[in-house]
Amino acid sequence: MDFATIIGIAGAFGVVGWAISMGGSFDAFVDMPSIAIVFGGGIAATIIRFSLAGVVSAFALGSKTAFGGAGPNPRGMIEEICEIADIARRQGPLGLEAVKPSHPYLAKAVQMVTDGYAIDFMREALEKERDLALERLEEGARIYKALGDSGPAFGMIGTLVGLVQMLQQMDDPSKIGPAMAVALLTTLYGALLSNIICLPIFEKLNAKAKVEDVNLTLILDGMLQVRQNVSPNLVREVLKSYLPSQHREALDQQKAA
């Protein structure tokens, strides 16, 4: 569970809610036609740009990325791969049948080593799997970016609709103020949707794609070394390049201990 996302969203809406409560009633800030224009119109415009299945998948992926826990620890992943290398070197590939990897991508790579796949085929299959996983994250990010761009745009459209309706009631000055307030609500909804939900998740998906690229490539390189029956110490040295300098020192200390 990513508590930073929960705290951020709750804090943002909390501040807005506090400001509303200090100046008036919440009921004045709720308008169903404005909500329909911003959320319905934004989603519809996004579906036009992408497939319906892609949008639904992106919503699920965005929720999992935004509220899910942190990904695998590269240092822990290196140690796990080194343990797998040690088992493969001592017991042979069949000894890996009892191994239960912590990551699905690593589990697939271990199964390939166990089944004795050729190293070229193994590299090609794992690279394709990695690239497709990154493409899904990148497409999800693009969808959230599109929805984040559509929110304020449809907020402005709703405001224009409200202004037209307000101008039609210019003969009754008592209705101008409430109509203007409703017209501005769509701009508020669009800004909230974009800046609290869509654009932050877009940034998280982009960051997730970069982290996944490193983690999956680390697993790929490590398991190709295991397939070649390289010693665990050499595997560790090869994979240390994926870590920042301070983490490399911690890995060496952990090895010495």
N, C-alpha and C positions, 0 to 999 in steps of 0.2 A: 504494500500500500504506500503510495506516494503522498505523504502528508503535506508536502509543500504545495501541491496542486490544490488540495482540499482547503488548506489555510488561505491560499491566495484567492481562490474563487469566493470562499465565504467572507474573507476580509473585504474584497472589492464590493460585493453586494451589500455587505454590512455597512460599509461607509456610505454607500448611496442610500440605503434604507434609513440610516441615521439622519442624513441630511434631509430626506423627505419628511421624516417624522418631526424634525425640528421646525419645518416650515408649513406643514399642513397635513392633510389626510392622505393615506395610501390610496383610498378609492379614487382620488383625483388623478392618480398616475396609472390607472388600469383602464385600458380601452381595447376591447376585443378586435374591432376592425383594424386598429393599428398593429396589434400583435399578428393578425392574419396576414397583413400586407408584408411586414418585415420577415417573419419566419417562413410563412408560406411562399412568398415571392422569392426569398433568398434561396430556399431549398429547390424551388422549381427552376430557377435560373441555373443553379448548380447541376441539376439533373440534365438540363439542355446541353451543358458543356461536357458532362461525363455520363457514363452509363448508370442506370439505376442500381445495378448490382454493385458497381464500383463505389457508388455513394454509400450504400448500406454497409458494405465492407469497410469503407473508410471510417464511418461512424463507430463501428465496433472496434476497429484498430485504434482510433484516436482515444476512445474511452479506456482501452486496455493500456495504452502508452501513457496517458495522462494520469491515471489513477493506479496503475500497476506499480509493483515494486521495481527496484533497480535491477538492471541486467546482471549477467554473470561478472564476477570479479576476475579481471584478466590474470592477476597473480595466482588466484585460486585455480583458475583454469589451467595455467601452466603446470602447477603442481599435479593436478589431476591427469593431465596428458603424460607427465613424466612417470606417474604411477602406472598408467596404462602401458607405456613403453617398457617399463621394468617387467611387467607381467608378460608382455609379448616376447621379450628377450629371454626370460627364464622358462616360460611354459609353451611358447609358440603361439601362433594366432588363435588356435582353439582354446587357449587359456583365457581369452577375452570373452568367452561366452557367459561367464559368470559376472562380468563387469556391468554395473548399472550406472551409466553416465548421467551427469546432472543436467545436460543440455541436449535437446532433440537433435541438433545438428551434429554434435559430438557422437551421439548414439548411432546416427546413420553412418558416420565415418568409421566407428568401431566395428559396426556390422560388416562394412565393406572389407575391412582388414581381416576379420574373422572368416569371411567367405572366400578370401584369397583373390579378390579382384586385381586386375593388372593396374599398375600405378598410374598409367596414362588415362585409363578409363576412370579410375577413381578421382583423379585430379579434375577431369572434364565434368564429371557428374557433380562433384562438390562445388566447383566454381559456378555451374549453372544454378544449383540450389541457392548459393549465396547471392548471386546476381538477381534472381527472382525475388528473394526475400527483401533485398534492398529496393527493387522496383516497386514492390507493394507499399513499402514505407514512403517512398517518394511520391507515388500516386496519391496516397492518403494525405500527405502534406499539401499537394497541389489542390486537392478537393477542399480542405479546410481553408486554404488561402483564398480560393474562389468564393467560398461561403463568407469568409471575413470581408472580402471586397463587396459582395452583394448586399450585406446587411446595411451598411451606411447608404448605399445607393437606393435601396428600397425604402430606407428611412426618409430620404429626400423625396422619393416618389409619393410616399404617404403624406408627407408635409404639403406637397403641391396639391394633392387631392383634397386635403383638409382646407387649404387656402381657397381653392375654388368653391368648396361648399360654404366657407365663411363669407366670401364675396357675394354669394347668392342671398345672404341674409343681412346685407348691409342696411336694409330698411328697418331692422330691429336691432338697435344698439346693444340690447341686453344679451343677445346671443353671440355677439362678436368675440367677447373675452373667452367664454367656454369653448367656442369653436376653434379659436386660435390655440388654446391650450392643448386640445386634442390633436390638432395638426402637428404640434411640436413633439408630441409623444412618440411618433414614429421615428423621428431623428434620434431620440433618446434610446429607444429600443434597438435601433440599428447600431448605435455606438456601443451599447452594452454587449450585444451579441458578438460584435467584431473584436472588441478590445479585451473582454473578459473570458470569452470562450474560444472563438475560432483562431485568432492570431496566436495566442499562447500555445494552443495545441499544435498549430502549424510549426511553431518554433521547436516544440518538444519532439515532433516527428522528425524534423530535420536533424536535431541533435541525436535522436535515437538511431537514425540511419548511419550517422558517422560512427557512433559507438558500435553498432552491429557490424559495420564494415570491418572494423579492427578486430572484434571478437571472432567473427566467422573466419576471417583470413588467418588469424592466429591458430584456430582449430584446424583449418585446412593445412597450413604449413606443418603443424605439429604432427598430425596424423599421417601425412605423407612421409615424415621422418620415421614414424613408427612402422609404416608399411615397409620401409627399407631396412628395418631392424637396427636402427641407429641406437646407440646407448642413451639411457635417460639423461646422463650428464650433458651430452652433446645436444640433445633435444632442448634441455633447459637453456643452454648457451644460445642456441639459435633463436628461441622464442623470447629471450630477454630483451631483444631489440624493440618489442612491442610495448615495453613499459617505460615510464619516465625514469630518470636517473635515480630519484629517491626510492622508487619502488624496486628498482634493480638491487639496490643495497639491501633492502628489507628481504628480498628473495634470497640473496646470498647468505644473509644471517639466518634465515629460516632453514636453508640447506645445511649450514654448519651446525645448527642445533640438532 
